[in-house]
Amino acid sequence: MAKAQRFFGTSRGLGPHAWRRGLLQAGLAIGTLALGQRVALGQSGGAHVHMPELGVAKLPVVAAMDQPLVEPEVRRSVNGVLSTSLHCAYAYRDIGGMRLYLRSYEGGLAPTLRMKPGETLKIRLTNDFPPNRDLVPSIPSYPHQFNNTNLHFHGAHCSPSGIADNVMRLMEPGKSYDIEIPLPADHTRGTYWYHPHFHGSADVQVASGMAGAIVVEGDFADVPEIAQARERVILLTQVVFDAFSMIEDFGTLFPETATRFLAINGQRRPTIDMRPGEVQRWRLVGSQYQDNMLLELDQHRLNVIAYDGIQLGALQETKQHRRARTGREATACLFVAAFRAMRAFCKGQHRPRESASALPGRFPEGNHEAHHQDDQGPDAAAWQGRRDRVRRHAVGLRLPDAHHQRPPAQELGGAV
């Protein structure tokens, strides 16, 4: 007690000046004590020093760009039935140098489903998203409950009711649902796609990359040059995310500058190898959630042979091809011929009202690797997407004679 009295200047014979001096000494002593504890804890300057995490396994390094195109897993029908399952859950995805945490099918790139007219598609869809934490608004078409889902077979001629292609069906988290879609025997053959269609959450889920291709086989079976060409499934997407590498708010998707970059099959600027003289058939799915894309292969021409599963009566040769966003004319089939060993690329048009002339120019001639161009930042108007590194061994495929070519068109593709 005597020490405390002297400390605060209350001992006999001391005046007010001594009391203030004692109080100052007390403050310094308390501060020194606190500082000593912080020094002992390895802290300084009022900020915590981040200690290294112990025992964390190193993840494999995923290259951000310029990797060979990864194509989706293929699931085929057997004995007239395509029976499969789809698992809806959050998953970490490495896209374009970013590690994102998004809603997905099968943990990432959705599988391609291949069947024939007259067959039945059976899917057991499991919704393992977490429970919703918001209420249904008075106007149910407003964004809400992003973890509800369903499945739509886009472009199919089939029943829209019951457990078939019913876009009004509710599939809540924590449950599994059966889907059964029989196709008529005279169903059109071609490229289609599937995606969520529940009103209130569909846009968020499609923007997260929940989309996959469906091929109803048999299109162009009577044209050997097309039927024998190497086939690629190409899903075009717009990659968007918030500061936490997620999509948990509808405002993350808009305005138009929200898109960070574009991707093909979940990859940013992958490479496609072709040999001089080789012809490839590309099944394009425009699964981007918002904008149209303007596709171009430098010093090559594209030959459109189908839209939305409808075969064209003749090749439509074009220099640029507009791929509409989700909706009408969401899929197309291109016949691509590699005429020479040139590097090609794809442009992505972020703003539908921009003309093609407003986009950046082609790569300069010469060493294209030395003149590498990239699209950094959310406001980049163009995307150097598919890049063809052409091998030096020719093959015998050519453009089919069975389909007469129409005069070249500057741009093909329907309005949104």
C-alpha positions in Angstrom: 0.0 0.0 0.0 2.9 2.3 0.8 4.3 1.8 -2.7 0.9 2.7 -4.2 0.7 5.8 -2.2 4.2 7.0 -3.3 3.3 6.0 -6.9 0.3 8.2 -7.2 1.8 11.0 -5.0 -0.5 10.7 -2.1 2.1 10.2 0.6 2.4 12.7 3.5 4.2 16.0 2.6 3.7 15.8 -1.2 1.7 18.5 -3.1 -0.3 18.4 -6.3 2.8 18.7 -8.5 4.0 15.4 -7.0 0.6 13.8 -7.7 0.8 14.7 -11.4 4.3 13.4 -11.6 3.3 10.2 -10.0 0.4 9.8 -12.5 2.8 10.3 -15.4 5.1 7.7 -14.0 2.2 5.3 -13.7 1.3 5.7 -17.3 4.8 5.1 -18.5 5.1 2.0 -16.3 1.8 0.6 -17.8 2.9 1.4 -21.3 6.3 -0.2 -20.7 4.6 -3.3 -19.4 2.3 -3.6 -22.5 5.2 -3.0 -24.8 7.2 -5.7 -23.1 4.4 -8.1 -23.6 4.1 -7.2 -27.3 7.9 -7.5 -27.9 7.7 -10.9 -26.2 5.0 -11.9 -28.7 7.0 -10.8 -31.6 4.7 -7.8 -32.5 5.7 -4.3 -33.5 4.3 -1.1 -34.8 0.7 -1.9 -33.8 0.3 -4.6 -36.5 0.3 -8.4 -36.3 3.2 -10.2 -37.9 1.8 -13.0 -40.0 3.4 -16.2 -38.9 4.0 -18.9 -41.5 1.2 -21.5 -41.7 2.5 -24.8 -40.4 1.9 -28.1 -42.2 0.1 -26.7 -45.2 0.6 -28.8 -48.3 1.7 -27.0 -51.4 -0.8 -27.0 -54.2 0.3 -27.9 -57.7 1.0 -24.8 -59.8 -1.6 -24.3 -62.5 -0.4 -22.2 -65.4 -2.6 -19.1 -65.9 -2.6 -19.2 -69.8 -1.2 -20.7 -72.9 -1.9 -24.4 -72.0 -3.3 -27.0 -74.4 -7.1 -27.0 -74.5 -8.7 -29.3 -72.0 -11.9 -30.8 -73.4 -14.8 -32.0 -71.2 -15.3 -35.6 -70.1 -17.7 -37.4 -72.5 -20.6 -39.5 -71.2 -22.5 -41.6 -73.9 -25.8 -43.4 -74.1 -25.9 -47.2 -73.8 -28.8 -49.3 -75.2 -30.9 -46.3 -75.9 -30.4 -44.6 -72.5 -27.9 -42.0 -71.3 -28.0 -42.6 -67.5 -25.7 -40.4 -65.5 -25.5 -38.1 -62.4 -24.6 -34.5 -61.9 -23.3 -33.2 -58.6 -23.9 -29.5 -57.8 -21.5 -28.1 -55.2 -19.0 -25.3 -54.5 -15.5 -26.1 -55.8 -12.2 -24.4 -56.0 -11.3 -23.7 -59.6 -7.9 -22.4 -60.9 -8.8 -20.2 -63.9 -6.5 -17.6 -65.5 -4.1 -17.4 -62.5 -7.0 -16.9 -60.0 -8.1 -19.5 -57.5 -11.9 -19.1 -57.4 -14.6 -20.7 -55.2 -17.7 -21.1 -57.3 -20.8 -23.2 -57.7 -20.2 -25.9 -60.2 -21.2 -29.2 -61.9 -18.9 -32.1 -61.0 -16.4 -29.9 -59.3 -15.4 -27.9 -62.4 -15.8 -28.5 -66.2 -19.2 -30.1 -66.8 -19.3 -33.3 -68.9 -20.4 -33.5 -72.5 -23.5 -35.7 -72.9 -23.8 -37.6 -76.2 -27.0 -39.4 -77.3 -29.1 -40.2 -80.4 -32.6 -39.3 -81.5 -35.2 -41.5 -79.9 -33.1 -42.1 -76.8 -33.8 -41.0 -73.2 -31.6 -38.8 -71.0 -31.8 -39.8 -67.3 -30.0 -37.7 -64.7 -29.8 -37.9 -60.9 -29.0 -34.4 -59.9 -27.8 -33.8 -56.4 -27.9 -30.3 -55.0 -25.1 -30.1 -52.4 -25.1 -26.3 -52.2 -25.5 -24.9 -48.6 -28.9 -23.9 -47.4 -30.3 -20.5 -48.6 -30.2 -17.7 -46.0 -32.6 -15.3 -47.6 -36.4 -15.2 -48.2 -38.3 -15.4 -51.5 -39.1 -11.8 -52.6 -42.6 -10.7 -53.5 -41.6 -10.7 -57.2 -40.0 -14.2 -57.6 -38.1 -13.3 -60.8 -35.9 -11.0 -58.7 -32.5 -12.4 -57.8 -32.8 -14.6 -54.7 -31.8 -17.9 -53.1 -28.8 -18.6 -55.3 -28.5 -22.2 -54.0 -31.8 -23.3 -55.6 -31.3 -24.9 -59.0 -32.8 -27.1 -61.8 -31.7 -28.2 -65.2 -32.7 -27.1 -68.7 -31.9 -29.0 -72.0 -31.5 -26.0 -74.1 -33.0 -26.3 -77.6 -34.5 -29.8 -77.1 -37.9 -30.7 -78.7 -39.3 -32.5 -75.6 -41.8 -32.3 -72.8 -41.5 -29.2 -70.6 -43.5 -30.7 -67.7 -43.1 -33.1 -64.8 -39.6 -34.4 -64.4 -38.6 -33.8 -68.0 -37.3 -30.4 -69.3 -39.2 -28.4 -66.7 -37.6 -25.0 -66.1 -40.1 -24.2 -63.4 -39.1 -27.1 -61.2 -37.5 -26.3 -57.9 -34.5 -28.3 -56.7 -33.5 -27.2 -53.2 -30.2 -27.7 -51.4 -29.6 -31.0 -49.6 -31.7 -33.2 -51.9 -31.4 -35.3 -55.0 -33.7 -35.2 -57.9 -34.4 -37.4 -60.9 -34.7 -36.0 -64.4 -35.9 -38.0 -67.4 -36.1 -36.5 -70.9 -37.1 -38.7 -73.8 -36.2 -37.4 -77.3 -38.5 -38.2 -80.2 -37.1 -40.4 -82.9 -37.1 -37.5 -85.5 -35.3 -35.1 -83.2 -32.9 -32.8 -85.0 -29.2 -33.8 -84.7 -26.6 -31.3 -83.6 -25.1 -29.3 -80.7 -27.2 -28.3 -77.7 -26.3 -27.5 -74.1 -27.6 -27.8 -70.5 -27.6 -25.3 -67.7 -29.6 -24.1 -64.6 -32.8 -22.3 -65.3 -34.4 -21.6 -61.9 -35.7 -18.0 -61.8 -33.8 -16.0 -59.3 -30.5 -18.0 -59.3 -29.8 -19.1 -62.9 -27.7 -16.1 -63.9 -25.4 -16.4 -60.9 -25.0 -20.1 -61.5 -24.3 -19.8 -65.3 -21.9 -17.0 -64.6 -20.1 -19.4 -62.2 -19.5 -21.8 -65.2 -22.4 -24.2 -64.6 -23.0 -25.3 -68.3 -22.2 -28.3 -70.4 -22.7 -29.5 -74.0 -25.2 -32.0 -75.3 -24.5 -33.6 -78.7 -27.4 -35.4 -80.4 -25.3 -37.5 -82.8 -25.8 -38.1 -86.5 -25.5 -34.6 -87.9 -23.6 -34.6 -91.3 -23.2 -38.3 -91.2 -23.6 -38.3 -95.0 -20.8 -35.8 -95.5 -17.5 -37.8 -94.9 -15.3 -34.7 -94.8 -17.3 -33.4 -91.8 -18.0 -36.7 -90.2 -14.3 -37.7 -90.2 -12.9 -34.3 -89.1 -11.5 -34.0 -85.6 -14.2 -32.7 -83.3 -13.8 -30.2 -80.4 -16.4 -29.1 -77.9 -15.7 -25.4 -77.0 -17.7 -23.7 -74.2 -17.3 -20.0 -74.2 -17.6 -18.3 -70.7 -17.2 -15.0 -69.0 -15.3 -15.3 -65.8 -16.4 -12.9 -63.0 -15.9 -12.9 -59.2 -15.9 -10.5 -56.3 -13.1 -9.5 -53.9 -13.4 -12.9 -52.2 -13.1 -14.8 -55.4 -16.8 -15.8 -55.3 -20.2 -14.8 -56.6 -22.5 -14.2 -53.7 -24.3 -11.0 -54.8 -26.2 -10.3 -58.0 -24.4 -7.0 -58.2 -21.1 -8.9 -58.9 -22.3 -9.7 -62.4 -23.1 -6.1 -63.5 -22.4 -3.6 -65.0 -20.7 -4.8 -68.2 -17.2 -4.0 -66.8 -17.7 -6.6 -64.2 -16.2 -9.4 -66.4 -12.6 -9.9 -65.5 -11.7 -12.1 -68.5 -13.0 -14.7 -70.9 -12.4 -18.4 -70.9 -12.8 -21.5 -73.1 -13.5 -24.8 -71.3 -12.6 -23.1 -68.0 -9.2 -22.0 -69.3 -7.9 -18.5 -70.1 -6.3 -18.3 -73.6 -5.7 -22.0 -74.2 -3.9 -23.3 -77.3 -5.3 -25.5 -80.1 -2.9 -27.5 -82.3 -3.7 -27.9 -86.0 -1.6 -29.1 -88.9 -1.4 -27.4 -92.2 -4.3 -28.6 -94.4 -6.1 -30.1 -91.4 -9.9 -29.5 -91.0 -11.5 -29.5 -87.6 -15.1 -29.3 -86.5 -15.7 -27.0 -83.5 -18.9 -27.3 -81.6 -19.3 -23.8 -80.0 -21.5 -23.2 -77.0 -22.1 -19.6 -76.1 -22.5 -20.1 -72.4 -21.3 -16.6 -71.5 -23.8 -15.0 -69.1 -24.0 -11.5 -70.5 -22.3 -10.3 -73.7 -21.9 -11.4 -77.3 -18.5 -12.5 -78.6 -16.9 -11.8 -81.9 -14.7 -14.7 -82.9 -11.9 -14.5 -85.5 -9.0 -16.7 -86.6 -6.3 -14.5 -87.9 -5.7 -15.0 -91.7 -8.2 -17.9 -91.7 -11.9 -18.1 -92.6 -14.6 -19.8 -90.6 -17.2 -22.0 -92.3 -20.5 -22.2 -90.3 -22.4 -25.4 -90.9 -25.1 -25.3 -88.2 -26.9 -23.2 -85.7 -28.6 -24.5 -82.6 -28.7 -28.1 -83.9 -30.1 -27.0 -87.3 -27.9 -28.0 -90.2 -27.4 -25.4 -92.9 -27.9 -26.3 -96.6 -24.5 -24.9 -97.5 -21.3 -23.7 -96.0 -21.5 -20.1 -94.8 -18.0 -18.8 -95.1 -17.2 -15.8 -92.9 -14.1 -14.0 -91.6 -15.8 -13.1 -88.3 -18.4 -15.0 -86.4 -20.6 -13.5 -83.7 -21.4 -15.9 -80.9 -24.6 -14.7 -79.1 -24.9 -14.9 -75.4 -27.1 -17.4 -73.7 -30.5 -17.5 -75.5 -31.4 -17.8 -79.1 -28.7 -19.2 -81.3 -26.5 -20.1 -78.3 -24.7 -22.9 -80.2 -23.0 -23.1 -83.6 -20.9 -25.6 -85.4 -17.9 -24.4 -87.3 -15.7 -26.1 -89.9 -12.2 -24.7 -89.6 -9.4 -25.4 -92.1 -5.8 -24.7 -91.3 -4.4 -23.4 -94.7 -1.0 -22.3 -93.5 1.3 -22.3 -90.5 0.1 -19.1 -89.0 -0.8 -18.1 -85.5 -4.5 -17.4 -85.0 -6.4 -15.9 -82.2 -9.9 -15.1 -81.1 -11.4 -11.7 -80.2 -14.0 -11.3 -77.5 -16.4 -8.4 -77.8 -17.4 -7.2 -74.4 -19.8 -4.5 -75.5 -22.5 -5.5 -78.0 -22.7 -2.1 -79.5 -19.0 -1.8 -80.4 -18.1 -2.4 -84.0 -15.4 -4.8 -84.9 -13.2 -2.0 -86.1 -13.1 -0.7 -82.5 -11.3 -3.8 -81.3 -7.5 -3.9 -81.1 -5.6 -5.0 -84.3 -4.0 -8.3 -85.2 -0.8 -9.5 -83.9 2.2 -8.1 -85.8 3.9 -10.2 -88.4 7.1 -12.1 -87.5 7.9 -13.5 -84.0 4.5 -13.5 -82.4 5.8 -14.9 -79.2 8.0 -11.8 -78.8 5.0 -9.5 -79.5 2.7 -11.2 -76.9 -0.3 -9.1 -76.0 -2.5 -9.7 -73.0 -5.8 -8.3 -71.7 -5.2 -7.1 -68.2 -8.0 -5.5 -66.2 -11.7 -5.7 -66.3 -12.1 -3.0 -68.9 -10.2 -4.8 -71.7 -12.3 -4.8 -74.8 -10.7 -7.7 -76.6 -9.5 -11.1 -75.6 -6.7 -12.9 -77.3 -8.3 -16.3 -76.7 -7.8 -19.3 -78.9 -4.3 -19.5 -80.3 -3.4 -22.0 -82.9 0.1 -23.4 -82.9 0.1 -25.1 -86.2 2.2 -28.3 -86.6 4.2 -28.9 -89.7 2.7 -32.1 -91.0 -0.2 -31.9 -93.5 -3.2 -34.1 -93.5 -5.5 -35.0 -96.3 -8.8 -33.5 -95.1 -10.4 -30.7 -97.0 -13.6 -28.7 -97.2 -16.5 -30.9 -98.2 -17.7 -30.8 -101.8 -21.1 -32.1 -100.7 -21.9 -28.6 -99.4 -21.5 -25.8 -101.9 -20.1 -22.6 -100.5 -22.0 -19.4 -100.4 -20.4 -16.0 -101.0 -18.4 -14.9 -98.0 -20.3 -12.9 -95.4 -18.7 -10.3 -93.2 -20.5 -11.4 -90.1 -23.0 -14.1 -89.2 -25.1 -14.7 -86.2 -28.5 -13.8 -84.9 -29.5 -10.9 -82.8 -29.9 -11.3 -79.1 
